[in-house]
Amino acid sequence: MEKQANLQSCYRRVIPSLHALFRLYKGKIMKKGKGRGVKGKNRLLAMAALILFTLLPSPLTPRAQAWTWDDDESGAKDELDIQLEGYRKRVEQGISMQERVVLLDRLIKLYKLRNRDSKPLEQERSEILADEQAVQNVSAAARQKSQTLFQQAFELAKQGQYKQAHDTFMEAERLNSTDKTITELRQKMDSVIAILPQAPPADSASGDLIRKGIVQFLQNEPSKSLNFLLYAQQKDANDQTIPALVDLVKRAFPNESSEILDARLNLIDQKLQKALEKIYSGEYLVAAKECQEVLDLEPENALALTRLGSVYYAMGQVKQAREYWKQALEQDPKNDVIKSFMSQTAAEADRAPAQALTYKVQKGDTLMTIAEHIYNNRDQWKKLYEANKAYMKNPYALNVGQVLVLPPGGVSP
């Protein structure tokens, strides 16, 4: 090896000089033959260069695949080594765990076919799968934690702790950024806390109404939200945050603006008047909905209970009518009109059907399950949707507490 290295070094020193002489005297040698015209020592060197470059390739213009002194005598890289090197480069460039496993499976199979040691590759594959499982476990735990925080945030919103609810929604969103519901509620809370970081005390004139209004806003019930907030505004005209909250709901749900009643008039009176007009015009389902909305605002409103009873009586639902008249009489024991209703309908109650005209949505309800409960027929969900579509954007998305009107049909079991 030492002799070879010395010979190689010598070759590299001599060849450039011979090349230069060869280029200088090549023409004269070829024309005059045997180097005549080139004198003395230069003639001998030129002849040597001609002979040498007839036998050896020029180092300045090497032939393709020509052997050189620098060639590794061990030969070209093994095919498996090339494939392994390619795999490593792809990993450095960034590929998914699934792709790495597929490529490793291929390499392991080839290594085994060639009787090569595949244990390092198999170990790498095991570590990748273990890492993947760990990531999935962390993701599942993060999603579970996110759901817990989501529920906590909603409870805080119900309590009127809007800044705390917002921060909790943000933490839930950080843990599960792909959940659109969490993001939507966090964005809504951004707008709420810019107006009102915390609701007024529950015993204040408007505190409970504001809480209910914002909860309905979060649940995508703009009509109910505006009812609560407008009524709160009438209860506490000096609270400047309430008009801002009303504007917020209107901006978020612009299509609801046409349904808003005159905020300068008492909201309860407007709805009771509208219910009475609908009873006279025979639009009993709309009248029932107006009365129910009054009861959402004032659960003990005797006039709303009385008119709701009248709606049921007009629909032939005497037993249900008497239930509401009884509640109204408890709030207004001296009301002779209600006493008269109860007396005159006593004989009718036993044979009257018992189907209600409204239904308040419970957790887990769908139009199909409600139809099965009310009409004993799941296919009647379309009838429910037709009766309520003016108040619904999506027949497949019901909100807990939402009031549905029930068109006449079967009797509830």
C-alpha positions as CSV (number, residue, x, y, z in Angstrom):
1,M,0.0,0.0,0.0
2,E,2.9,2.4,0.7
3,K,4.5,1.7,-2.7
4,Q,1.1,2.3,-4.3
5,A,0.7,5.6,-2.5
6,N,4.2,6.7,-3.6
7,L,3.5,5.7,-7.2
8,Q,0.2,7.6,-7.2
9,S,1.9,10.7,-5.8
10,C,4.6,10.6,-8.4
11,Y,2.0,10.1,-11.2
12,R,0.2,13.2,-10.0
13,R,3.3,15.4,-10.0
14,V,4.6,14.3,-13.5
15,I,1.4,14.1,-15.5
16,P,0.6,17.9,-15.5
17,S,4.0,18.8,-16.8
18,L,3.9,16.1,-19.5
19,H,0.5,17.4,-20.5
20,A,1.8,20.9,-21.0
21,L,4.7,19.7,-23.2
22,F,2.5,17.4,-25.1
23,R,0.1,20.3,-26.0
24,L,3.1,22.6,-26.8
25,Y,4.9,20.2,-29.2
26,K,2.1,18.0,-30.4
27,G,1.7,19.8,-33.7
28,K,5.3,19.7,-34.6
29,I,5.7,16.1,-33.7
30,M,2.7,15.0,-35.8
31,K,3.7,17.1,-38.8
32,K,7.5,16.4,-39.1
33,G,7.5,12.9,-37.7
34,K,9.4,11.5,-34.9
35,G,9.7,15.0,-33.3
36,R,12.0,16.6,-35.9
37,G,12.0,20.3,-35.4
38,V,11.9,19.9,-31.6
39,K,15.4,20.1,-30.3
40,G,17.4,18.5,-27.5
41,K,15.9,17.7,-24.1
42,N,12.5,19.1,-25.1
43,R,12.3,16.7,-28.0
44,L,12.9,13.7,-25.7
45,L,10.2,14.8,-23.2
46,A,7.7,15.5,-26.0
47,M,8.2,12.0,-27.4
48,A,7.8,10.5,-23.9
49,A,4.6,12.5,-23.4
50,L,3.2,11.3,-26.8
51,I,3.9,7.6,-25.9
52,L,2.5,8.0,-22.4
53,F,-0.7,9.7,-23.5
54,T,-1.2,7.1,-26.2
55,L,-1.4,4.5,-23.4
56,L,-3.0,6.4,-20.5
57,P,-6.1,8.6,-20.3
58,S,-5.8,12.2,-19.5
59,P,-6.4,13.1,-15.8
60,L,-7.9,16.3,-17.0
61,T,-10.5,14.5,-19.1
62,P,-11.2,11.2,-17.3
63,R,-13.3,8.6,-19.1
64,A,-16.6,7.6,-17.7
65,Q,-16.3,4.9,-15.1
66,A,-12.5,4.8,-15.5
67,W,-10.5,3.3,-12.6
68,T,-8.5,5.8,-10.6
69,W,-6.1,5.6,-7.7
70,D,-8.8,7.0,-5.5
71,D,-11.2,4.2,-6.1
72,D,-12.3,2.3,-3.0
73,E,-11.0,-1.2,-3.6
74,S,-13.9,-2.6,-1.4
75,G,-16.3,-1.8,-4.3
76,A,-19.7,0.0,-4.6
77,K,-22.1,0.3,-1.6
78,D,-24.4,-2.6,-0.8
79,E,-28.0,-2.2,-2.1
80,L,-29.4,-2.5,1.4
81,D,-27.1,0.2,2.7
82,I,-28.3,2.5,-0.1
83,Q,-32.0,1.8,0.8
84,L,-31.2,2.3,4.5
85,E,-29.5,5.6,3.7
86,G,-32.5,6.7,1.7
87,Y,-34.8,5.9,4.6
88,R,-32.7,8.0,7.0
89,K,-32.8,10.9,4.6
90,R,-36.6,10.8,4.4
91,V,-36.9,10.7,8.2
92,E,-34.7,13.8,8.4
93,Q,-36.9,15.6,5.9
94,G,-39.9,14.7,8.0
95,I,-42.4,11.9,7.5
96,S,-45.3,10.6,9.5
97,M,-45.0,7.7,12.0
98,Q,-47.2,5.5,9.7
99,E,-44.8,6.1,6.8
100,R,-41.8,5.2,8.9
101,V,-43.4,2.0,10.0
102,V,-44.2,1.0,6.4
103,L,-40.6,1.7,5.2
104,L,-39.1,-0.1,8.2
105,D,-41.3,-3.2,7.5
106,R,-40.0,-3.2,3.9
107,L,-36.4,-2.9,5.1
108,I,-36.7,-5.6,7.8
109,K,-38.1,-8.0,5.2
110,L,-35.2,-7.3,2.8
111,Y,-32.7,-7.7,5.6
112,K,-34.1,-11.1,6.5
113,L,-34.1,-12.2,2.9
114,R,-30.4,-11.3,2.7
115,N,-29.6,-12.9,6.0
116,R,-28.6,-9.5,7.5
117,D,-29.1,-8.5,11.1
118,S,-32.5,-6.8,11.2
119,K,-32.7,-6.5,15.1
120,P,-31.7,-2.7,15.1
121,L,-34.5,-2.0,12.6
122,E,-37.0,-4.1,14.5
123,Q,-36.1,-2.2,17.7
124,E,-36.5,1.1,16.0
125,R,-40.0,0.0,14.8
126,S,-41.0,-1.0,18.3
127,E,-39.9,2.3,19.7
128,I,-41.9,4.2,17.0
129,L,-45.0,2.2,17.8
130,A,-44.6,2.8,21.5
131,D,-44.2,6.6,20.8
132,E,-47.3,6.5,18.7
133,Q,-49.3,4.8,21.4
134,A,-48.0,7.3,24.0
135,V,-49.1,10.2,21.8
136,Q,-52.6,8.7,21.4
137,N,-52.9,8.2,25.1
138,V,-51.9,11.8,25.7
139,S,-54.4,13.0,23.0
140,A,-57.2,10.9,24.6
141,A,-56.4,12.3,28.0
142,A,-56.3,15.8,26.6
143,R,-59.7,15.4,25.0
144,Q,-61.2,14.1,28.2
145,K,-59.7,16.9,30.2
146,S,-60.9,19.4,27.5
147,Q,-64.5,18.0,27.9
148,T,-64.3,18.4,31.7
149,L,-63.1,22.0,31.3
150,F,-65.9,22.7,28.8
151,Q,-68.5,21.6,31.2
152,Q,-66.9,23.6,34.0
153,A,-66.8,26.7,31.7
154,F,-70.5,26.4,30.9
155,E,-71.4,26.1,34.6
156,L,-69.4,29.2,35.3
157,A,-71.3,31.0,32.5
158,K,-74.6,30.0,34.0
159,Q,-73.4,31.5,37.3
160,G,-72.5,34.7,35.6
161,Q,-68.7,34.3,36.0
162,Y,-68.0,35.2,32.4
163,K,-64.3,36.0,32.7
164,Q,-63.6,32.7,34.5
165,A,-65.8,30.9,32.0
166,H,-63.8,32.5,29.1
167,D,-60.5,31.5,30.6
168,T,-61.7,27.9,31.1
169,F,-63.0,27.7,27.6
170,M,-59.5,28.9,26.4
171,E,-57.8,26.1,28.3
172,A,-60.2,23.6,26.9
173,E,-59.6,24.9,23.4
174,R,-55.8,24.6,23.9
175,L,-56.2,21.0,24.8
176,N,-58.5,20.2,21.9
177,S,-58.2,22.9,19.2
178,T,-60.1,20.8,16.6
179,D,-63.4,21.0,18.6
180,K,-65.4,23.6,16.8
181,T,-68.0,23.9,19.6
182,I,-65.4,24.9,22.1
183,T,-63.9,27.4,19.7
184,E,-67.4,28.9,19.0
185,L,-68.2,29.3,22.6
186,R,-64.8,30.8,23.4
187,Q,-65.3,33.4,20.6
188,K,-68.8,34.2,22.0
189,M,-67.3,34.7,25.5
190,D,-64.7,37.0,24.0
191,S,-67.6,39.3,23.0
192,V,-69.5,38.9,26.3
193,I,-66.5,39.7,28.6
194,A,-65.7,42.8,26.5
195,I,-69.1,44.1,27.7
196,L,-69.7,42.4,31.1
197,P,-66.9,40.3,32.8
198,Q,-69.4,39.3,35.5
199,A,-73.2,39.3,35.8
200,P,-75.0,41.5,38.4
201,P,-76.0,39.7,41.6
202,A,-78.9,37.2,41.3
203,D,-81.1,39.2,43.7
204,S,-80.7,42.4,41.6
205,A,-83.5,43.6,39.3
206,S,-81.9,42.2,36.2
207,G,-79.2,39.8,37.3
208,D,-81.1,36.5,36.8
209,L,-82.5,37.6,33.5
210,I,-79.1,38.6,32.2
211,R,-77.7,35.2,33.1
212,K,-80.5,33.4,31.4
213,G,-80.2,35.6,28.3
214,I,-76.5,34.9,27.9
215,V,-76.9,31.2,28.4
216,Q,-79.5,31.2,25.6
217,F,-77.1,33.2,23.5
218,L,-74.4,30.5,24.1
219,Q,-76.9,27.8,23.2
220,N,-77.8,29.5,19.8
221,E,-81.3,30.5,21.0
222,P,-81.4,34.1,19.9
223,S,-85.1,34.7,20.3
224,K,-85.2,33.5,23.9
225,S,-81.9,35.3,24.6
226,L,-83.4,38.6,23.4
227,N,-86.6,38.0,25.4
228,F,-84.6,37.7,28.6
229,L,-82.3,40.6,27.8
230,L,-85.0,43.0,26.6
231,Y,-87.0,42.2,29.7
232,A,-83.9,42.8,31.9
233,Q,-83.5,46.1,30.1
234,Q,-87.0,47.1,31.0
235,K,-86.4,46.0,34.6
236,D,-83.2,48.0,35.0
237,A,-83.2,50.9,32.5
238,N,-80.0,52.4,34.1
239,D,-77.8,49.4,33.4
240,Q,-75.9,50.4,30.2
241,T,-74.4,47.0,29.7
242,I,-77.8,45.4,28.8
243,P,-78.4,47.4,25.5
244,A,-74.8,46.4,24.5
245,L,-75.7,42.7,25.1
246,V,-78.9,43.1,23.1
247,D,-76.9,44.6,20.2
248,L,-74.4,41.7,20.5
249,V,-77.1,39.1,20.1
250,K,-78.6,41.0,17.2
251,R,-75.2,41.2,15.4
252,A,-74.6,37.5,16.0
253,F,-78.0,36.5,14.7
254,P,-79.1,39.3,12.3
255,N,-82.0,37.2,10.9
256,E,-83.7,37.4,14.4
257,S,-84.0,41.2,14.3
258,S,-87.4,41.2,12.6
259,E,-88.9,39.1,15.4
260,I,-87.9,41.7,18.1
261,L,-90.8,43.5,19.7
262,D,-90.8,47.2,20.6
263,A,-88.4,47.4,23.5
264,R,-90.1,50.6,24.7
265,L,-93.2,48.7,25.6
266,N,-93.5,46.1,28.4
267,L,-92.3,42.8,26.9
268,I,-94.7,40.7,29.0
269,D,-97.7,42.8,28.1
270,Q,-96.8,42.6,24.4
271,K,-96.5,38.9,24.4
272,L,-99.7,38.4,26.4
273,Q,-101.5,40.7,24.0
274,K,-100.1,38.8,21.0
275,A,-101.2,35.5,22.6
276,L,-104.7,36.8,23.0
277,E,-104.9,38.0,19.4
278,K,-103.7,34.6,18.2
279,I,-106.4,32.8,20.3
280,Y,-109.1,35.0,18.7
281,S,-107.7,34.3,15.2
282,G,-107.5,30.5,15.8
283,E,-103.6,30.4,15.7
284,Y,-103.5,28.3,18.9
285,L,-100.0,27.0,18.5
286,V,-98.5,30.4,18.2
287,A,-100.6,31.6,21.1
288,A,-99.3,28.7,23.2
289,K,-95.7,29.6,22.3
290,E,-96.2,33.2,23.3
291,C,-97.7,32.2,26.7
292,Q,-94.9,29.8,27.3
293,E,-92.2,32.4,26.6
294,V,-93.9,34.7,29.2
295,L,-93.8,31.8,31.7
296,D,-90.0,31.5,30.9
297,L,-89.6,35.1,32.1
298,E,-92.2,35.0,34.9
299,P,-93.0,31.4,35.9
300,E,-95.8,32.6,38.2
301,N,-97.6,34.9,35.8
302,A,-101.3,34.2,36.5
303,L,-102.5,35.8,33.2
304,A,-100.1,33.8,31.1
305,L,-101.2,30.6,32.9
306,T,-104.9,31.6,32.4
307,R,-104.4,32.2,28.6
308,L,-102.4,29.1,28.1
309,G,-105.3,27.2,29.7
310,S,-107.7,28.9,27.3
311,V,-105.5,27.9,24.4
312,Y,-105.8,24.2,25.5
313,Y,-109.5,24.5,26.0
314,A,-110.0,26.0,22.5
315,M,-108.1,23.0,21.2
316,G,-110.3,20.6,23.0
317,Q,-107.6,19.7,25.6
318,V,-109.8,20.3,28.6
319,K,-107.8,18.2,31.1
320,Q,-104.6,20.1,30.2
321,A,-106.5,23.5,30.3
322,R,-107.7,22.8,33.8
323,E,-104.1,22.1,34.9
324,Y,-103.0,25.5,33.9
325,W,-106.1,27.2,35.3
326,K,-105.4,25.5,38.6
327,Q,-101.8,26.9,38.6
328,A,-103.2,30.3,37.8
329,L,-105.7,30.1,40.7
330,E,-102.9,29.4,43.1
331,Q,-101.2,32.7,42.0
332,D,-104.5,34.6,42.1
333,P,-106.9,32.9,44.5
334,K,-109.6,35.6,44.3
335,N,-109.9,35.4,40.5
336,D,-113.6,34.6,39.9
337,V,-113.2,34.1,36.2
338,I,-110.7,31.2,36.7
339,K,-113.1,29.8,39.4
340,S,-115.9,29.9,36.8
341,F,-113.7,28.1,34.2
342,M,-112.9,25.4,36.7
343,S,-116.5,24.9,37.7
344,Q,-117.9,24.8,34.2
345,T,-115.3,22.3,32.9
346,A,-115.3,19.9,35.8
347,A,-117.7,17.4,34.1
348,E,-115.6,17.5,30.8
349,A,-112.2,16.8,32.3
350,D,-112.6,13.1,32.7
351,R,-113.3,12.4,29.1
352,A,-110.9,14.9,27.6
353,P,-107.7,13.9,25.8
354,A,-104.5,14.7,27.6
355,Q,-102.1,15.7,24.8
356,A,-100.2,18.9,25.5
357,L,-99.8,21.7,23.0
358,T,-96.2,22.5,23.9
359,Y,-93.1,20.4,24.8
360,K,-89.9,21.6,26.4
361,V,-86.9,19.8,25.0
362,Q,-85.0,17.6,27.4
363,K,-81.4,16.3,27.3
364,G,-81.0,13.6,24.6
365,D,-84.3,14.5,22.8
366,T,-84.7,14.3,19.1
367,L,-87.7,15.0,16.9
368,M,-88.0,11.3,16.4
369,T,-88.0,10.4,20.1
370,I,-90.5,13.2,20.9
371,A,-92.8,12.0,18.1
372,E,-92.6,8.5,19.5
373,H,-93.5,9.8,23.0
374,I,-96.3,12.1,21.9
375,Y,-97.8,10.3,18.9
376,N,-96.5,6.7,19.4
377,N,-95.1,7.0,15.9
378,R,-91.5,8.1,15.2
379,D,-92.4,8.9,11.6
380,Q,-94.5,11.9,12.8
381,W,-91.3,13.8,13.4
382,K,-91.9,15.6,10.1
383,K,-95.2,16.9,11.5
384,L,-93.3,18.3,14.4
385,Y,-90.8,19.9,12.2
386,E,-93.5,21.5,9.9
387,A,-95.2,23.0,13.0
388,N,-91.9,24.4,14.4
389,K,-89.7,25.1,11.4
390,A,-90.3,28.9,11.7
391,Y,-88.3,28.7,15.0
392,M,-85.8,26.0,14.0
393,K,-82.7,26.3,11.7
394,N,-81.9,22.6,11.8
395,P,-84.4,19.7,12.5
396,Y,-81.5,17.6,13.8
397,A,-80.2,20.1,16.3
398,L,-82.4,20.7,19.4
399,N,-81.4,22.7,22.4
400,V,-82.3,21.7,26.0
401,G,-85.1,24.0,27.2
402,Q,-86.3,24.8,23.7
403,V,-90.1,24.9,23.5
404,L,-91.8,23.1,20.6
405,V,-95.5,23.4,19.7
406,L,-97.3,20.1,19.2
407,P,-99.8,19.9,16.4
408,P,-102.9,17.8,17.2
409,G,-102.3,14.0,16.8
410,G,-102.2,10.9,19.0
411,V,-102.5,10.9,22.8
412,S,-99.4,10.8,24.9
413,P,-99.1,7.4,26.8
